[in-house]
C-alpha cells in the first residue's frame, strides 16, 4: 500500500502539462465567466484558492453549477480526467475503507513527536490505577497491522500468577475520524447491557496527554475475522445471515426512540462533516461540496423513518465469527443515533456476497427490526461516501503531524480521497435513479 501511495505522489509531481491545461480549461468552462464570491476559506490550506478546482468550488457554493444531472456528469468527467495521470482506475471510485483525522496539524515542527504506548508505560499505568496488582507484569504488547483511526494492541499481563490477554484501542494523533475511544467506551457498556456481542469494556484512560491519545482496554474476544473465512457452504452461510440479523435486530429494536425525528441527528452530523471539511481540506474537492449539498437538500427522504442506535460500519471487516455465529461486533467509533437503514445498507453487500440477503432480512424483521426503504437506503450510500472522504482528508492531516509515519494514513490520505470523490457522484446518480 505504501508503494502505491508513493507512486501516486511521484505521478503527481510529474503531472503532465497538457493534462493540467485540459483540466483548467474544463474547469473554466464549467465554472463560467460570471464573477462569483470566493469559496469559503479552509483552515488547513495555503493558497487553496489558486489550486485546480477552486473556481469550480466557488461556483458550486454560489449555486451556479451542480444543480442538475448533466452538470454533475460534467464535473465528474473533469475530475476523472484530472486524476487519471495519478490513478488510471479512478473512474471506478471505491467503497473500500475508512480513515480519518481532525485536521489540526501543528504550526511548528519543533514540538515532540507523538508518544507510543509501551510496555513500561502500560505496566505503570495498570498498577497505579488499580487495574492490576502492584507486582503485575506486562509480558507482551503487540500492535496489530492496519487501523486508520485507532491503534490496536494485544496486551498480555501476568498478575497474581494468572496470565490474561486483553485488547487496547488507542486514539491516533489528531483524533482520526473525529471520534475518540472516550465516546466509544460508553457505547460498549450500553451494548453489554442489551446483550449485543461486543468485547467487554474494562477500563479507560481519557487523558490524551499521557500517550498522545486516549486509550481503553476491552476483553479479548475469541473468534476469527469474518473477512478471512467467508463460507462457501450454504448451511454455514445461512447461519451467518441469521446470526448477523439477530444481532442487528436486537441492537435496533432495543435502542429504538419512538417519536424521534431521525432527520435531526443526521442534519447535525452533516453540519459536523462540513465543519471538519473546512478545517481539514488542503486542496479543492468539488465533489465533496456536491455531496454535502445533496445530503442537506434530500434529508426529507428520511421523514417518518425510525431512529435508534446504529453501528455505522457493520460488515465482515468488523465481525469476529465463531462456529457460524458472531462472537463480537467490533469498532463502534461511527456508532450514533441514526436510521437503522444505514446499517442495513452497509451489511447488504456482505449478505449478497454469500447469497443470503433474504435469509438475513426475514430473520432481522422477526427479531424486531425495521423495514428497508429504498429512498432512505440510497440516501445513506451518498452519506457513506461523503463521510469517508471527510475522514480521509483528516487522515492526510494526521499524517502531517510531527513524528507520524503511519502507512494506513499515507494510503488513505493520498489514494482514497479522489476515489471517494468520484464515488460521491456515482452514489448520487444511483440515488436519483432510484426515484424513477
Protein Blocks (a to p, Z undefined) as FASTA:
>chain_A
ZZmmmmmmmmmmmgcfklmmmmmmmmmmmnopadcddddddfkbghklmpghklmmmmmm
nopgokafklmmmmmmmmmmmmmmmmmmlmnopafbccddehiacfbfkbccdddddfkl
mmmmmmmnopacfkbccfbdcddeehjkbccddddddeehiacddddddddehiaghiaf
klmmmmmmmmmmnopacdddfbdcfblklnopacddddddedddfklmccfbfklmmmmm
mmmmmmmmmmmmmmccghiafklmmmmmmmmmmmmmmmmmmbdcfklmmmmmmmmmmmmm
mgoiacdddehlacfklccceehiafbdghjllgccddfklmmmmmmmmmmmnopmmmmm
mmmmmnopacddfklmmmmmmmmmmmmmmmmmmmmmmmmpghiacfklmmmmmmmmmmmm
mmmmmmmmmmmmmmZZ
